């Protein structure tokens, strides 16, 4: 446990101190987008649309804002042979992976929460947080799905340069389409009809499945491939 905490502390400081401008940009972008979301007339016309906006804006935002730091933590560490040095101390690859990923997630999540709450305060639109289901979705389940995906991307950055390029391209393309698709909410009426409770349960189940898949992947990962930097 001490090894895990040490990794988180080291990389947490690095992710903030080495990228202060990125943190500021992330905050500005999130604040702007959340502020704009609160202006959508669809929020009043379709009450169920709130849960879709919270999910399909939160997940892309958190992941896209995490990609650069995630690459720094995993792919560049691999090039510097940092994994080899850390594993030589007896630290497991699983702890390295979890520690570095959490070091990326924590500051992004804090920025996410501050920007969301600040945009709600500016707009005096607290309806989302007054609804228990929407509050849980905004603060927990939607970010949890994003975190699960970040854990998976971290493994990809760790093992392959080609994987890094492919996964980055795929995620940027997918989430760009998803983001702009949010303005066509009428196409997602079947999701709007689901209760917030079951919507949260679905998101939680998805996050659990992704986490389990990531754990199985990292446990069966060829460590020599990382140490030798072979594609």
matplotlib code that plots the C-alpha trace (Angstrom):
import matplotlib.pyplot as plt

x = [0.0, 2.9, 4.3, 1.0, 0.7, 4.3, 3.6, 0.4, 2.1, 5.1, 3.0, 0.3, 2.8, 4.3, 1.0, 0.1, 3.5, 4.7, 1.4, -0.1, -1.1, -3.0, -4.8, -5.9, -7.0, -8.9, -10.7, -11.6, -12.9, -15.0, -16.4, -17.3, -19.0, -20.9, -22.0, -23.3, -25.1, -27.2, -28.5, -30.0, -33.7, -34.1, -33.5, -36.8, -38.6, -37.3, -36.7, -35.1, -32.4, -30.5, -29.3, -28.1, -26.2, -24.6, -23.4, -22.5, -20.7, -19.0, -17.4, -15.8, -14.7, -12.9, -11.2, -10.2, -8.7, -6.8, -5.2, -2.1, -1.2, -2.0, 0.4, 3.1, 2.7, 2.7, 4.2, 7.1, 7.8, 8.2, 10.6, 12.7, 12.7, 11.0, 8.9, 12.0, 13.5, 10.3, 9.7, 13.3, 12.3, 9.7, 6.7, 4.1, 3.0, -0.6, 0.4, 2.4, -0.6, -3.2, -1.0, -0.1, -3.7, -5.1, -2.5, -3.9, -7.6, -7.6, -6.6, -8.9, -11.8, -11.2, -11.2, -14.4, -16.2, -15.2, -16.2, -19.5, -20.5, -19.3, -21.3, -24.4, -23.8, -23.4, -26.5, -28.4, -29.5, -29.3, -32.0, -29.5, -28.0, -31.4, -32.4, -30.7, -30.5, -29.0, -26.6, -25.3, -24.9, -23.1, -20.8, -20.2, -21.5, -20.7, -17.2, -16.7, -17.3, -14.8, -12.2, -12.7, -12.0, -8.9, -7.6, -7.9, -6.2, -3.4, -2.6, -2.6, -0.2, 2.0, 2.5, 2.6, 3.4, 1.1, -1.6, -1.1, -1.6, -4.6, -6.4, -5.9, -7.3, -10.2, -11.2, -10.9, -13.0, -15.6, -16.1, -16.2, -19.0, -20.7, -20.3, -21.9, -24.5, -25.8, -27.5, -29.7, -31.2, -34.5, -32.7, -32.0, -35.6, -35.3, -32.7, -34.7, -37.5, -35.3, -35.6, -32.5, -32.1, -31.8, -29.7, -27.2, -27.3, -26.5, -23.6, -22.3, -22.5, -20.6, -17.9, -17.5, -17.2, -14.6, -12.6, -12.7, -11.6, -8.7, -7.6, -7.6, -5.6, -3.0, -2.6, -2.0, 0.3, 3.7, 6.0, 9.0, 7.3, 7.2, 10.8, 12.3, 10.2, 9.1, 6.1]
y = [0.0, 2.4, 1.7, 2.7, 5.9, 6.8, 6.4, 8.5, 11.3, 11.4, 11.5, 13.6, 16.4, 15.9, 16.0, 19.4, 21.1, 20.1, 21.0, 24.0, 25.7, 22.5, 22.4, 26.0, 25.3, 22.2, 24.3, 27.0, 24.5, 22.6, 25.7, 27.1, 23.8, 23.3, 27.0, 26.5, 23.3, 25.1, 27.4, 24.7, 25.2, 21.4, 21.2, 22.8, 21.0, 17.5, 16.9, 13.5, 15.2, 16.3, 12.8, 12.4, 15.7, 14.9, 11.6, 12.2, 15.5, 14.3, 11.2, 12.8, 15.9, 13.9, 11.5, 14.1, 16.4, 13.4, 12.0, 14.2, 13.7, 10.0, 9.7, 11.6, 9.2, 5.9, 6.1, 8.5, 6.6, 3.5, 5.3, 6.4, 2.8, 4.1, 1.0, -1.2, 0.9, 0.9, -2.9, -3.5, -2.3, -5.0, -2.9, -4.8, -3.6, -3.5, -0.9, 1.2, 1.2, 2.0, 4.7, 6.5, 6.4, 7.8, 10.5, 11.6, 11.2, 13.0, 16.6, 16.3, 15.2, 18.1, 20.5, 18.8, 19.2, 22.9, 23.8, 22.0, 23.6, 27.0, 26.9, 25.9, 28.7, 31.3, 30.1, 29.7, 26.3, 23.9, 21.6, 18.9, 18.6, 18.9, 15.7, 12.8, 10.6, 13.4, 14.4, 10.8, 10.6, 13.9, 13.4, 9.6, 7.3, 9.2, 10.1, 6.5, 5.3, 7.9, 6.7, 3.1, 4.0, 6.0, 2.9, 1.0, 3.7, 3.8, 0.1, 0.8, 3.8, 1.6, -1.2, 0.1, 3.2, 2.0, 1.4, 4.9, 6.5, 4.2, 4.6, 8.4, 8.8, 6.5, 8.3, 11.8, 10.8, 8.9, 11.6, 14.3, 12.5, 11.9, 15.5, 16.9, 14.1, 15.5, 18.2, 15.5, 14.4, 13.4, 10.4, 9.3, 9.2, 5.6, 6.6, 9.5, 7.1, 5.2, 6.2, 8.0, 5.1, 2.5, 4.8, 5.0, 1.3, 0.8, 3.2, 1.6, -1.9, -0.6, 0.9, -2.4, -4.4, -2.1, -2.2, -6.0, -6.2, -3.8, -5.8, -9.1, -7.4, -6.0, -9.3, -11.2, -8.5, -9.5, -7.5, -8.2, -6.3, -3.2, -3.5, -4.3, -1.6, -4.0, -3.5]
z = [0.0, 0.8, -2.7, -4.3, -2.2, -3.1, -6.8, -6.5, -4.6, -7.0, -10.2, -8.7, -8.1, -11.5, -13.3, -11.7, -11.4, -14.9, -16.6, -14.8, -18.1, -19.1, -15.8, -16.4, -19.9, -18.8, -16.2, -18.7, -21.3, -18.8, -17.3, -20.7, -21.9, -18.7, -18.8, -22.3, -21.4, -18.8, -21.6, -23.8, -24.3, -24.5, -20.7, -20.1, -23.0, -22.1, -18.4, -19.2, -21.3, -18.3, -17.5, -21.1, -21.1, -17.8, -19.1, -22.7, -21.9, -18.7, -20.1, -23.3, -21.3, -18.6, -21.0, -23.6, -20.9, -19.5, -22.6, -22.8, -19.1, -19.4, -22.3, -20.3, -17.4, -19.3, -22.7, -21.9, -18.7, -20.8, -23.2, -20.3, -18.9, -15.8, -15.4, -15.4, -12.5, -10.5, -10.9, -9.9, -6.4, -6.1, -7.0, -9.1, -12.5, -11.2, -8.5, -11.0, -13.3, -10.6, -9.0, -12.2, -13.4, -10.2, -10.2, -13.6, -12.6, -9.3, -10.4, -13.5, -11.3, -8.9, -11.9, -13.2, -9.9, -9.5, -13.0, -12.8, -9.5, -10.5, -13.7, -11.8, -9.3, -12.1, -13.8, -10.5, -11.9, -9.0, -10.2, -11.2, -7.7, -6.0, -7.9, -6.0, -9.2, -11.3, -8.6, -8.2, -12.0, -12.3, -9.3, -9.3, -12.0, -15.2, -14.0, -12.9, -16.5, -17.7, -15.1, -16.2, -19.8, -18.7, -16.9, -20.1, -22.2, -19.7, -20.4, -24.1, -23.7, -21.5, -24.0, -27.5, -29.5, -32.3, -29.7, -28.4, -31.8, -32.7, -29.3, -29.3, -32.8, -32.1, -28.9, -30.4, -33.3, -31.3, -28.7, -31.3, -33.0, -29.6, -28.5, -31.6, -31.5, -28.2, -30.1, -31.8, -28.5, -30.0, -31.5, -27.9, -26.8, -25.7, -23.1, -21.9, -21.0, -18.6, -15.0, -13.5, -11.1, -13.8, -15.9, -13.0, -12.5, -16.2, -16.0, -12.8, -14.4, -17.4, -15.2, -13.3, -16.5, -17.8, -14.6, -14.5, -18.1, -17.3, -14.2, -16.2, -19.0, -16.7, -14.8, -18.0, -19.6, -20.8, -18.5, -20.7, -23.6, -21.5, -20.2, -23.6, -25.4, -28.1, -30.3]

ax = plt.figure().add_subplot(projection="3d")
ax.plot(x, y, z, "-o")
ax.set_aspect("equal")
plt.show()
